[in-house]
């Protein structure tokens, strides 16, 4: 992918959707706010004007009914893309996702597939609170029959979404709300990325940092800062939670003998726990105890005075790495104060709400 054109993650998602719809008239898009002026934070802008109201349409506030309809549409030969503006809203549709979409192919002897993509927004910001800022990737990854995708960079968002739309399996496509405005090089032509393949974003010898979604951005920033005190961290971006690319993780840990996993959900029974367990099962002898950087095991507060201490960031990752290396955290280089409030990624952030 040599195209150096720079666009945002939201634009990459919109472009992938448009290209899939132009290529295959079975692809439809449905969700609360899809045809609205803001177009799901810019990811569906212009699609209704180009493809018409029979392929791009709004939905009533009935997530369970809509998801059931889309499972049926997928079984009937369409390739629906559902968008829930919060992953929390999908909890109304767990029966349809887990008991219908995920199990159908198995229960009917591989005779029918459910080519369904469920886009959902996760993440933090602006006092979203306990019911609107959850990251439920571990819940969906626990269920056989579901693929779980969590891109971090715009180019991956496009390539992984196109691969998800082309997949015969139901795919849970999780987008962190802070990533929509992130920019990067994205080829203009359509392309698919292999689902289940992690990426080594930065090479290093001292510690392996495994992350996904926006915490990949934090991990890369932590790794950059750590070089100032002669610590070389290797950063692995999972890209898909399920299938999990254990081979890439083990190759890195075999080299560094230290492992830190950063995940945007809770600590207990989560993605970080699963990665550490699989590395432990491999029998590697580590130089220090593996670490998890996650949310604490409690519901998300709304008040900024509390959320300031609730969410981990690149500084949390740095501190944990220094502890693993037996270095006092005061060895950390002085960091400039953040330009933006703690509940937005930078001063340019304008949403989502």
Residue frames as qw, qx, qy, qz and C-alpha x, y, z in Angstrom:
[[0.000, 0.888, 0.459, 0.000, 0.00, 0.00, 0.00],
 [0.526, -0.001, 0.046, 0.849, 2.13, 2.86, -1.30],
 [0.012, -0.763, -0.373, -0.528, -0.60, 5.51, -1.51],
 [0.360, -0.063, -0.425, 0.828, 0.44, 8.47, 0.66],
 [0.275, -0.548, -0.303, -0.729, -2.94, 10.19, 0.64],
 [0.135, -0.045, -0.720, 0.680, -3.84, 11.24, 4.20],
 [0.468, -0.453, -0.359, -0.669, -7.43, 11.03, 5.45],
 [0.414, -0.388, 0.542, -0.619, -9.14, 10.51, 8.79],
 [0.125, 0.004, 0.985, -0.119, -10.27, 7.22, 10.24],
 [0.464, 0.483, 0.511, -0.539, -13.90, 8.30, 9.83],
 [0.479, 0.627, -0.299, -0.537, -13.28, 9.07, 6.16],
 [0.111, 0.334, -0.920, -0.171, -11.57, 5.70, 5.71],
 [0.303, 0.223, 0.876, -0.301, -14.60, 3.91, 7.15],
 [0.501, 0.614, 0.214, -0.571, -16.96, 5.90, 4.95],
 [0.346, 0.590, -0.577, -0.447, -14.82, 5.21, 1.87],
 [0.073, -0.140, 0.987, 0.018, -14.67, 1.48, 2.60],
 [0.417, 0.410, 0.696, -0.417, -18.45, 1.38, 2.94],
 [0.472, 0.676, -0.067, -0.562, -18.96, 3.30, -0.28],
 [0.229, 0.488, -0.773, -0.336, -16.56, 1.08, -2.22],
 [0.204, 0.043, 0.970, -0.128, -18.19, -2.10, -0.89],
 [0.464, 0.541, 0.506, -0.485, -21.63, -0.82, -1.83],
 [0.409, 0.668, -0.327, -0.529, -20.47, 0.16, -5.32],
 [0.102, 0.360, -0.907, -0.194, -18.92, -3.27, -5.84],
 [0.148, -0.210, -0.966, 0.012, -21.79, -5.35, -4.44],
 [0.355, -0.343, -0.180, -0.851, -25.40, -4.20, -4.52],
 [0.671, -0.398, -0.625, -0.035, -26.24, -6.69, -1.77],
 [0.402, -0.114, -0.467, 0.779, -24.50, -4.44, 0.79],
 [0.224, -0.786, -0.359, -0.451, -26.94, -2.29, 2.75],
 [0.274, 0.144, -0.487, 0.817, -26.37, 0.15, 5.62],
 [0.462, -0.664, -0.435, -0.397, -28.78, 0.68, 8.49],
 [0.503, -0.210, -0.541, 0.640, -28.58, 2.33, 11.89],
 [0.168, -0.880, -0.389, 0.213, -29.81, 5.12, 14.12],
 [0.132, -0.866, 0.132, 0.463, -28.58, 8.34, 12.54],
 [0.657, 0.046, 0.548, 0.516, -27.12, 6.84, 9.35],
 [0.353, 0.612, 0.429, 0.563, -28.75, 9.46, 7.06],
 [0.266, -0.890, -0.245, 0.279, -28.45, 12.33, 9.57],
 [0.302, 0.934, -0.147, 0.121, -26.42, 15.45, 8.69],
 [0.279, -0.751, 0.597, -0.045, -23.52, 14.24, 10.88],
 [0.818, 0.344, -0.421, -0.189, -23.68, 10.74, 9.40],
 [0.931, -0.324, -0.082, 0.148, -22.48, 8.65, 12.36],
 [0.478, -0.733, 0.241, 0.419, -19.58, 11.00, 13.07],
 [0.223, 0.721, -0.441, -0.486, -18.86, 11.35, 9.36],
 [0.327, -0.232, 0.897, 0.186, -18.67, 7.65, 8.54],
 [0.398, 0.436, 0.801, 0.094, -21.90, 7.48, 6.50],
 [0.158, 0.675, 0.031, -0.720, -22.03, 10.95, 4.94],
 [0.329, 0.500, -0.464, -0.653, -23.30, 11.00, 1.35],
 [0.150, -0.053, 0.978, 0.132, -24.12, 7.30, 1.17],
 [0.383, 0.533, 0.685, -0.316, -27.88, 7.75, 1.04],
 [0.330, 0.747, -0.100, -0.569, -27.57, 10.41, -1.66],
 [0.134, 0.489, -0.763, -0.401, -25.43, 8.05, -3.77],
 [0.085, 0.023, -0.990, -0.110, -27.15, 4.71, -3.20],
 [0.472, -0.334, -0.438, -0.688, -30.70, 5.69, -2.30],
 [0.499, -0.377, 0.409, -0.665, -33.07, 5.11, 0.57],
 [0.952, -0.022, -0.146, -0.268, -33.55, 1.42, -0.25],
 [0.826, 0.175, -0.399, 0.359, -29.93, 0.67, 0.64],
 [0.321, 0.123, -0.443, 0.828, -29.10, 3.33, 3.26],
 [0.410, -0.615, -0.372, -0.562, -31.72, 4.04, 5.88],
 [0.238, -0.452, 0.506, -0.695, -32.43, 5.02, 9.45],
 [0.453, -0.197, -0.869, 0.028, -33.81, 2.64, 12.03],
 [0.534, -0.701, -0.163, -0.444, -36.33, 2.90, 14.87],
 [0.147, -0.562, 0.676, -0.453, -35.08, 2.71, 18.45],
 [0.931, -0.100, 0.192, -0.292, -35.52, -1.06, 18.52],
 [0.042, 0.659, -0.738, -0.137, -32.05, -2.59, 18.42],
 [0.493, -0.079, 0.861, -0.093, -33.25, -6.14, 18.99],
 [0.673, 0.564, 0.416, -0.238, -35.85, -5.98, 16.22],
 [0.391, 0.831, -0.314, -0.240, -33.46, -4.36, 13.76],
 [0.135, -0.542, 0.825, 0.085, -30.68, -6.84, 14.44],
 [0.602, 0.141, 0.775, -0.133, -33.06, -9.75, 14.00],
 [0.620, 0.727, 0.155, -0.251, -34.23, -8.31, 10.70],
 [0.238, 0.800, -0.523, -0.172, -30.61, -7.92, 9.55],
 [0.404, -0.274, 0.873, 0.007, -29.76, -11.50, 10.52],
 [0.662, 0.432, 0.594, -0.153, -32.69, -12.59, 8.37],
 [0.460, 0.845, -0.121, -0.245, -31.56, -10.30, 5.55],
 [0.065, -0.642, 0.748, 0.152, -28.08, -11.84, 5.68],
 [0.528, 0.012, 0.848, -0.049, -29.57, -15.34, 5.54],
 [0.609, 0.646, 0.417, -0.195, -31.64, -14.23, 2.55],
 [0.729, 0.387, 0.266, 0.497, -28.57, -13.14, 0.61],
 [0.087, 0.947, -0.031, 0.309, -27.95, -9.51, 1.57],
 [0.668, 0.026, -0.372, 0.644, -24.82, -8.24, 3.33],
 [0.243, -0.909, -0.241, -0.236, -26.07, -5.80, 5.99],
 [0.414, 0.186, -0.412, 0.790, -23.92, -3.33, 7.92],
 [0.413, -0.805, -0.417, -0.090, -25.61, -2.30, 11.18],
 [0.314, 0.388, -0.348, 0.794, -24.31, 0.68, 13.12],
 [0.514, -0.737, -0.430, 0.091, -24.95, 1.14, 16.82],
 [0.167, 0.829, -0.170, 0.506, -23.70, 4.55, 17.95],
 [0.340, -0.608, 0.613, -0.372, -22.78, 2.98, 21.27],
 [0.377, 0.133, -0.916, -0.013, -21.75, -0.59, 21.93],
 [0.212, 0.049, 0.718, -0.661, -24.00, -0.35, 24.98],
 [0.628, 0.232, -0.001, -0.743, -27.07, -0.26, 22.71],
 [0.548, 0.237, -0.755, -0.273, -26.19, -3.69, 21.33],
 [0.102, -0.090, 0.882, -0.451, -27.02, -5.22, 24.71],
 [0.638, 0.245, 0.277, -0.675, -30.66, -5.08, 23.63],
 [0.771, 0.448, -0.287, -0.351, -29.73, -7.35, 20.73],
 [0.197, -0.502, 0.840, -0.052, -27.60, -10.03, 22.39],
 [0.741, 0.172, 0.607, -0.230, -30.20, -12.69, 21.65],
 [0.712, 0.687, 0.046, -0.142, -29.98, -11.93, 17.93],
 [0.244, 0.794, -0.557, 0.012, -26.18, -11.58, 17.87],
 [0.219, -0.456, 0.843, -0.184, -25.19, -14.46, 20.14],
 [0.591, 0.088, 0.762, -0.252, -28.01, -16.99, 19.77],
 [0.712, 0.624, 0.266, -0.181, -28.84, -16.38, 16.10],
 [0.448, 0.836, -0.311, -0.065, -26.01, -14.83, 14.06],
 [0.134, -0.662, 0.735, -0.064, -23.09, -16.49, 15.87],
 [0.530, -0.138, 0.822, -0.158, -24.57, -20.00, 15.99],
 [0.745, 0.452, 0.092, -0.481, -26.51, -20.28, 12.73],
 [0.515, 0.574, -0.609, -0.186, -23.71, -21.69, 10.57],
 [0.047, -0.299, 0.919, -0.253, -22.84, -24.30, 13.20],
 [0.539, 0.134, 0.641, -0.530, -26.42, -25.33, 13.91],
 [0.762, 0.517, 0.147, -0.362, -27.26, -25.82, 10.24],
 [0.859, -0.025, 0.424, 0.286, -24.22, -27.79, 9.25],
 [0.306, -0.400, 0.391, 0.770, -22.42, -25.04, 7.33],
 [0.353, 0.509, 0.712, 0.330, -25.27, -24.82, 4.83],
 [0.066, 0.903, 0.275, 0.324, -25.96, -21.14, 5.51],
 [0.499, -0.026, -0.257, 0.827, -23.76, -18.25, 6.54],
 [0.130, -0.904, -0.384, 0.139, -24.56, -14.92, 8.17],
 [0.532, 0.235, 0.060, 0.811, -22.47, -12.24, 6.39],
 [0.240, -0.902, -0.317, -0.169, -23.32, -9.46, 8.84],
 [0.443, 0.221, -0.314, 0.810, -21.17, -6.56, 10.09],
 [0.381, -0.836, -0.395, -0.001, -22.15, -4.87, 13.35],
 [0.363, 0.454, -0.211, 0.786, -20.33, -1.56, 13.73],
 [0.519, -0.768, -0.373, 0.040, -20.27, -0.25, 17.30],
 [0.180, 0.751, -0.261, 0.579, -18.67, 2.76, 18.96],
 [0.748, -0.457, -0.370, 0.308, -16.69, 2.35, 22.18],
 [0.477, 0.313, -0.191, 0.799, -14.52, 4.62, 24.28],
 [0.360, -0.535, -0.470, 0.603, -14.50, 7.55, 26.58],
 [0.218, 0.171, 0.142, 0.950, -15.08, 11.26, 26.78],
 [0.241, -0.291, -0.120, -0.918, -17.30, 14.09, 27.94],
 [0.400, -0.116, 0.592, -0.690, -18.92, 12.39, 30.90],
 [0.561, 0.025, -0.658, -0.501, -20.38, 9.41, 29.03],
 [0.579, -0.346, 0.454, -0.581, -20.69, 7.51, 32.30],
 [0.476, -0.200, 0.846, -0.134, -21.46, 3.93, 33.20],
 [0.671, 0.394, 0.605, -0.168, -23.99, 3.16, 30.47],
 [0.576, 0.810, 0.078, -0.081, -22.44, 4.89, 27.45],
 [0.165, 0.832, -0.529, -0.014, -18.70, 4.28, 27.55],
 [0.822, -0.272, 0.500, -0.027, -18.24, 0.54, 27.91],
 [0.353, 0.556, -0.688, -0.305, -15.81, -1.51, 25.83],
 [0.831, -0.097, 0.408, -0.364, -17.33, -4.98, 25.50],
 [0.514, 0.538, -0.623, -0.241, -14.85, -6.71, 23.18],
 [0.062, -0.263, 0.938, -0.218, -14.22, -9.53, 25.66],
 [0.616, 0.212, 0.533, -0.541, -17.94, -10.30, 25.83],
 [0.749, 0.536, -0.094, -0.377, -18.21, -10.79, 22.06],
 [0.332, 0.574, -0.748, -0.037, -14.82, -12.50, 21.71],
 [0.392, -0.209, 0.822, -0.357, -15.99, -15.10, 24.24],
 [0.755, 0.321, 0.364, -0.441, -18.71, -16.31, 21.85],
 [0.456, -0.062, 0.768, 0.445, -17.84, -18.96, 19.22],
 [0.396, 0.603, 0.645, 0.254, -18.83, -17.89, 15.73],
 [0.067, 0.987, 0.128, -0.070, -18.12, -14.17, 16.10],
 [0.644, 0.255, -0.034, 0.721, -15.13, -12.31, 14.66],
 [0.279, -0.900, -0.221, 0.250, -14.11, -9.23, 16.67],
 [0.582, 0.439, 0.090, 0.679, -12.21, -6.41, 14.95],
 [0.312, -0.884, -0.168, 0.306, -10.66, -3.34, 16.62],
 [0.625, 0.524, 0.049, 0.577, -8.66, -1.13, 14.23],
 [0.451, -0.651, -0.152, 0.592, -6.31, 1.58, 15.45],
 [0.194, -0.379, 0.340, 0.838, -5.13, 3.33, 12.28],
 [0.532, 0.513, 0.028, -0.673, -7.11, 4.76, 9.33],
 [0.396, 0.401, -0.730, -0.386, -5.55, 2.39, 6.77],
 [0.028, -0.010, -0.985, 0.168, -6.48, -0.58, 8.93],
 [0.409, 0.355, 0.503, -0.674, -9.99, 0.73, 9.49],
 [0.578, 0.476, -0.265, -0.607, -10.57, 0.70, 5.74],
 [0.391, 0.333, -0.838, -0.185, -8.89, -2.60, 4.97],
 [0.046, 0.038, 0.931, -0.361, -10.38, -4.44, 7.92],
 [0.502, 0.356, 0.369, -0.697, -13.88, -3.10, 7.27],
 [0.590, 0.428, -0.449, -0.517, -13.73, -4.22, 3.63],
 [0.276, 0.191, -0.941, 0.040, -12.55, -7.65, 4.78],
 [0.251, 0.147, 0.755, -0.587, -15.34, -7.76, 7.37],
 [0.598, 0.392, 0.050, -0.697, -17.99, -6.94, 4.76],
 [0.570, 0.389, -0.646, -0.327, -16.61, -9.68, 2.50],
 [0.071, -0.221, 0.928, -0.292, -16.52, -12.24, 5.32],
 [0.539, -0.253, -0.688, -0.415, -19.10, -15.01, 5.52],
 [0.451, -0.346, -0.703, 0.428, -19.02, -14.82, 9.33],
 [0.213, -0.922, -0.272, -0.176, -20.76, -12.23, 11.52],
 [0.552, 0.207, -0.250, 0.768, -18.23, -9.56, 12.47],
 [0.333, -0.875, -0.284, 0.206, -18.27, -7.22, 15.46],
 [0.520, 0.459, 0.019, 0.721, -16.44, -4.07, 14.31],
 [0.435, -0.780, -0.325, 0.311, -15.53, -1.86, 17.28],
 [0.395, 0.601, 0.022, 0.694, -14.46, 1.77, 16.73],
 [0.410, -0.473, -0.395, 0.673, -13.07, 3.90, 19.53],
 [0.153, 0.923, 0.354, -0.002, -14.70, 7.34, 19.39],
 [0.275, -0.823, 0.235, 0.439, -11.28, 9.02, 19.74],
 [0.542, -0.118, 0.642, 0.529, -10.03, 7.38, 16.54],
 [0.473, 0.720, 0.504, 0.057, -12.51, 8.91, 14.10],
 [0.153, 0.981, -0.063, -0.097, -10.48, 12.12, 13.80],
 [0.577, -0.507, 0.514, 0.381, -7.07, 10.39, 13.67],
 [0.610, 0.727, -0.167, -0.266, -5.42, 10.86, 10.27],
 [0.549, -0.404, 0.671, 0.290, -2.98, 8.74, 8.34],
 [0.218, 0.374, -0.660, -0.614, -2.06, 7.45, 4.87],
 [0.647, 0.235, 0.668, -0.283, -4.84, 5.42, 3.26],
 [0.173, -0.039, 0.743, 0.646, -4.76, 4.05, -0.32],
 [0.469, 0.223, -0.025, -0.854, -7.64, 5.22, -2.50],
 [0.576, 0.099, -0.705, -0.402, -8.21, 1.85, -4.18],
 [0.836, -0.372, 0.075, -0.397, -10.19, -0.82, -2.31],
 [0.431, 0.372, -0.798, 0.199, -8.16, -3.45, -0.44],
 [0.827, -0.471, -0.167, -0.256, -8.78, -6.07, 2.23],
 [0.010, -0.600, 0.721, -0.346, -6.61, -6.86, 5.22],
 [0.573, -0.048, -0.818, 0.000, -6.36, -10.37, 6.59],
 [0.626, -0.604, 0.044, -0.491, -8.57, -10.82, 9.64],
 [0.929, -0.364, 0.012, 0.064, -6.66, -12.35, 12.55],
 [0.742, 0.265, -0.099, 0.608, -3.28, -10.83, 11.73],
 [0.378, -0.849, -0.113, 0.352, -1.59, -8.47, 14.19],
 [0.511, 0.756, -0.084, 0.400, 0.92, -5.78, 13.20],
 [0.654, -0.367, -0.162, 0.641, 4.28, -4.98, 14.79],
 [0.136, 0.963, 0.194, 0.127, 4.04, -1.18, 14.91],
 [0.013, 0.879, -0.434, 0.196, 7.45, -0.62, 16.49],
 [0.857, 0.098, -0.455, 0.220, 10.39, -2.96, 17.04],
 [0.261, -0.776, 0.406, -0.407, 12.15, -3.18, 20.39],
 [0.580, 0.236, -0.753, 0.204, 14.24, -5.46, 22.57],
 [0.001, 0.250, -0.660, 0.708, 13.29, -4.65, 26.16],
 [0.347, 0.248, 0.718, -0.550, 9.55, -5.26, 26.52],
 [0.027, -0.297, -0.777, -0.555, 6.58, -6.32, 24.41],
 [0.291, 0.275, 0.383, -0.832, 3.53, -4.05, 24.61],
 [0.039, 0.323, 0.866, 0.381, 0.37, -5.62, 23.15],
 [0.200, 0.385, 0.328, -0.839, -2.52, -3.22, 22.54],
 [0.212, 0.458, 0.763, 0.405, -5.54, -2.56, 20.34],
 [0.008, 0.870, 0.456, 0.185, -7.72, 0.31, 19.21],
 [0.025, 0.944, -0.088, 0.318, -6.87, 3.69, 20.79],
 [0.684, -0.665, 0.280, 0.106, -4.53, 2.12, 23.33],
 [0.816, 0.232, 0.214, 0.485, -2.26, 1.29, 20.40],
 [0.227, 0.833, 0.010, 0.505, -1.86, 5.04, 19.95],
 [0.502, -0.817, 0.215, -0.187, -1.05, 5.37, 23.65],
 [0.908, -0.228, 0.243, 0.256, 1.37, 2.44, 23.46],
 [0.667, 0.496, 0.114, 0.544, 3.24, 4.02, 20.55],
 [0.043, -0.886, 0.111, -0.448, 3.50, 7.33, 22.39],
 [0.737, -0.632, 0.237, -0.027, 4.76, 5.53, 25.50],
 [0.897, 0.066, 0.197, 0.389, 7.34, 3.67, 23.41],
 [0.422, 0.727, 0.011, 0.541, 8.54, 6.93, 21.88],
 [0.324, -0.860, 0.197, -0.340, 8.92, 8.56, 25.29],
 [0.885, -0.406, 0.209, 0.088, 10.71, 5.51, 26.68],
 [0.794, 0.405, -0.007, 0.454, 13.43, 5.80, 24.04],
 [0.052, 0.867, -0.186, 0.459, 14.52, 9.02, 25.79],
 [0.511, -0.643, 0.518, -0.239, 15.64, 6.93, 28.74],
 [0.187, 0.460, -0.853, -0.160, 17.10, 4.12, 26.60],
 [0.527, 0.108, 0.794, -0.283, 14.18, 1.70, 26.82],
 [0.272, 0.205, -0.650, -0.680, 13.20, 0.02, 23.56],
 [0.554, 0.181, 0.665, -0.467, 9.63, -1.25, 23.59],
 [0.029, -0.055, -0.828, -0.558, 8.12, -3.42, 20.87],
 [0.458, 0.239, 0.331, -0.790, 4.49, -2.48, 20.15],
 [0.041, 0.157, 0.927, 0.338, 2.06, -5.02, 18.72],
 [0.477, 0.121, 0.051, -0.869, -1.33, -3.83, 17.46],
 [0.454, 0.101, 0.875, -0.134, -3.74, -6.78, 17.66],
 [0.267, 0.125, -0.473, -0.831, -6.15, -5.32, 15.05],
 [0.715, -0.236, -0.459, -0.472, -8.46, -8.30, 15.61],
 [0.458, -0.445, 0.600, -0.482, -9.27, -9.65, 19.05],
 [0.653, 0.036, 0.751, -0.092, -10.72, -12.80, 17.58],
 [0.938, -0.042, -0.217, 0.268, -9.06, -14.54, 15.85],
 [0.394, -0.874, 0.251, 0.130, -6.07, -13.71, 18.07],
 [0.683, 0.615, -0.359, 0.165, -2.67, -13.66, 16.38],
 [0.775, -0.606, 0.167, 0.063, -0.82, -15.58, 19.06],
 [0.859, 0.192, 0.090, 0.465, 2.10, -16.37, 16.75],
 [0.295, 0.726, -0.062, 0.618, 3.11, -12.71, 16.40],
 [0.498, -0.790, 0.148, -0.325, 2.78, -12.15, 20.16],
 [0.916, -0.331, 0.160, 0.161, 4.89, -15.19, 21.04],
 [0.727, 0.432, 0.006, 0.533, 7.57, -14.25, 18.52],
 [0.036, 0.798, -0.150, 0.582, 7.94, -10.88, 20.22],
 [0.670, -0.668, 0.201, -0.255, 7.83, -12.19, 23.80],
 [0.958, -0.005, 0.014, 0.288, 10.40, -14.83, 22.93],
 [0.520, 0.536, -0.106, 0.657, 12.74, -11.94, 22.13],
 [0.104, -0.680, 0.187, -0.701, 11.93, -9.48, 24.94],
 [0.479, -0.165, -0.801, 0.318, 10.92, -11.87, 27.76],
 [0.040, 0.286, 0.487, -0.824, 8.64, -9.17, 29.13],
 [0.048, -0.452, -0.737, -0.501, 4.95, -8.62, 28.40],
 [0.145, 0.329, 0.408, -0.839, 2.53, -5.78, 29.05],
 [0.069, 0.445, 0.782, 0.431, -1.00, -5.86, 27.59],
 [0.126, 0.219, 0.210, -0.945, -3.09, -2.68, 27.31],
 [0.050, -0.429, -0.836, -0.338, -6.84, -3.06, 26.81],
 [0.160, -0.294, -0.035, -0.942, -9.65, -0.49, 26.93],
 [0.686, -0.444, -0.404, -0.411, -11.97, -2.66, 29.01],
 [0.636, -0.672, 0.249, -0.285, -11.91, -3.98, 32.58],
 [0.031, -0.596, 0.800, -0.063, -9.11, -6.04, 34.07],
 [0.522, -0.104, 0.811, -0.245, -10.91, -9.21, 35.16],
 [0.630, 0.311, 0.712, 0.008, -11.66, -11.88, 32.54],
 [0.368, 0.837, 0.000, -0.405, -10.70, -9.55, 29.70],
 [0.756, 0.629, -0.154, 0.096, -8.56, -9.46, 26.58],
 [0.061, 0.762, -0.583, 0.275, -5.42, -8.62, 28.58],
 [0.667, -0.342, 0.605, -0.268, -6.01, -11.62, 30.82],
 [0.923, 0.310, 0.208, -0.088, -6.48, -13.90, 27.80],
 [0.554, 0.737, -0.349, 0.167, -3.28, -12.76, 26.09],
 [0.179, -0.653, 0.665, -0.317, -1.26, -13.23, 29.28],
 [0.821, -0.129, 0.493, -0.258, -2.81, -16.66, 29.88],
 [0.890, 0.456, 0.020, -0.003, -1.92, -17.85, 26.38],
 [0.333, 0.745, -0.515, 0.262, 1.65, -16.65, 26.73],
 [0.467, -0.499, 0.643, -0.346, 1.88, -18.40, 30.11],
 [0.921, 0.101, 0.321, -0.197, 0.55, -21.62, 28.56],
 [0.697, 0.654, -0.288, 0.051, 3.35, -21.47, 26.00],
 [0.900, -0.293, -0.101, 0.306, 5.84, -22.12, 28.80],
 [0.415, 0.678, -0.178, 0.580, 8.02, -19.04, 28.31],
 [0.595, -0.464, -0.349, 0.556, 10.24, -18.02, 31.19],
 [0.120, 0.894, 0.162, 0.401, 9.70, -14.27, 31.63],
 [0.446, 0.254, -0.387, 0.766, 12.15, -11.84, 33.22],
 [0.146, -0.006, 0.438, -0.887, 9.36, -10.11, 35.16],
 [0.289, 0.430, 0.807, -0.285, 5.71, -10.67, 35.96],
 [0.126, 0.417, 0.582, 0.686, 3.40, -9.76, 33.03],
 [0.038, 0.315, 0.360, -0.877, 1.33, -6.61, 33.47],
 [0.138, 0.635, 0.707, 0.280, -2.20, -5.51, 32.51],
 [0.003, 0.178, 0.088, -0.980, -3.08, -1.88, 31.78],
 [0.136, -0.477, -0.790, -0.361, -6.87, -1.74, 31.80],
 [0.377, -0.572, -0.046, -0.727, -9.80, -0.03, 33.42],
 [0.147, -0.189, 0.803, -0.545, -10.33, -0.75, 37.11],
 [0.201, -0.297, -0.919, -0.165, -13.07, -3.25, 37.91],
 [0.080, 0.523, 0.549, -0.646, -15.82, -0.73, 38.51],
 [0.366, 0.754, 0.521, 0.160, -18.42, 1.11, 36.48],
 [0.419, 0.309, 0.109, 0.847, -17.31, 4.25, 34.67],
 [0.116, -0.642, -0.417, 0.633, -17.87, 7.49, 36.59],
 [0.343, 0.802, 0.388, 0.298, -19.19, 10.62, 34.87],
 [0.217, -0.965, 0.026, 0.143, -17.53, 13.39, 36.88],
 [0.586, 0.697, -0.308, 0.274, -14.25, 14.63, 35.42],
 [0.285, -0.719, 0.539, -0.333, -12.72, 14.66, 38.91],
 [0.806, -0.193, 0.543, -0.133, -13.13, 10.87, 38.92],
 [0.869, 0.477, 0.122, 0.059, -12.56, 9.99, 35.28],
 [0.192, 0.873, -0.435, 0.108, -9.21, 11.79, 35.44],
 [0.272, -0.518, 0.792, -0.174, -7.99, 8.92, 37.60],
 [0.837, 0.120, 0.436, -0.309, -10.07, 6.16, 36.01],
 [0.830, 0.558, 0.004, -0.018, -8.64, 5.84, 32.51],
 [0.698, -0.357, 0.339, 0.520, -5.08, 4.65, 31.78],
 [0.487, 0.863, -0.073, -0.114, -3.02, 6.42, 29.13],
 [0.730, 0.514, -0.344, 0.292, 0.52, 6.40, 27.75],
 [0.073, -0.665, 0.539, -0.513, 1.91, 7.56, 31.10],
 [0.836, -0.284, 0.333, -0.330, 0.34, 4.56, 32.81],
 [0.947, 0.298, -0.079, 0.092, 2.00, 2.28, 30.28],
 [0.389, 0.685, -0.440, 0.431, 5.37, 3.97, 30.80],
 [0.415, -0.593, 0.498, -0.478, 5.20, 3.62, 34.57],
 [0.948, -0.099, 0.238, -0.189, 4.34, -0.08, 34.37],
 [0.817, 0.482, -0.222, 0.224, 7.19, -0.71, 31.93],
 [0.123, 0.703, -0.510, 0.481, 9.68, 0.98, 34.26],
 [0.690, -0.421, 0.444, -0.386, 8.48, -1.15, 37.16],
 [0.983, 0.169, 0.058, -0.038, 8.93, -4.27, 35.03],
 [0.658, 0.575, -0.297, 0.386, 12.49, -3.20, 34.23],
 [0.702, -0.437, -0.324, 0.460, 13.29, -2.51, 37.87],
 [0.298, 0.287, 0.006, 0.910, 13.68, 1.17, 37.17],
 [0.026, -0.502, -0.544, 0.672, 12.16, 3.77, 39.52],
 [0.306, 0.752, 0.555, 0.180, 9.34, 5.66, 37.88],
 [0.125, -0.899, 0.018, 0.418, 11.16, 8.91, 38.60],
 [0.458, -0.221, 0.586, 0.631, 13.47, 7.88, 35.74],
 [0.397, 0.677, 0.592, 0.185, 10.63, 8.85, 33.43],
 [0.309, 0.161, 0.147, 0.926, 11.42, 11.92, 31.39],
 [0.153, 0.438, 0.384, -0.798, 9.47, 15.08, 32.26],
 [0.241, 0.462, 0.758, 0.392, 6.37, 15.31, 30.10],
 [0.083, -0.128, -0.104, -0.983, 4.77, 18.46, 28.78],
 [0.372, 0.279, 0.630, -0.622, 1.27, 19.10, 30.16],
 [0.325, 0.428, 0.798, 0.275, -1.58, 17.97, 27.97],
 [0.010, -0.055, -0.220, -0.974, -2.94, 20.70, 25.71],
 [0.504, -0.312, -0.465, -0.657, -6.52, 19.44, 25.96],
 [0.652, -0.374, 0.369, -0.547, -8.77, 18.37, 28.82],
 [0.260, -0.305, 0.916, -0.019, -8.22, 14.77, 29.84],
 [0.591, 0.310, 0.705, -0.240, -11.50, 13.57, 28.32],
 [0.667, 0.726, 0.017, -0.165, -10.61, 14.49, 24.73],
 [0.892, 0.039, 0.132, 0.431, -7.58, 13.24, 22.79],
 [0.436, -0.024, 0.115, 0.892, -6.44, 16.68, 21.60],
 [0.104, 0.460, 0.223, -0.853, -7.63, 20.23, 21.11],
 [0.254, 0.147, -0.561, -0.774, -8.94, 19.47, 17.60],
 [0.027, -0.246, -0.968, 0.029, -11.45, 16.92, 18.89],
 [0.351, -0.048, -0.076, -0.932, -15.04, 17.91, 18.01],
 [0.821, -0.049, 0.134, -0.552, -16.96, 14.75, 18.80],
 [0.355, -0.484, -0.662, -0.450, -18.63, 12.33, 18.87],
 [0.417, -0.628, 0.072, -0.654, -20.92, 13.65, 21.56]]
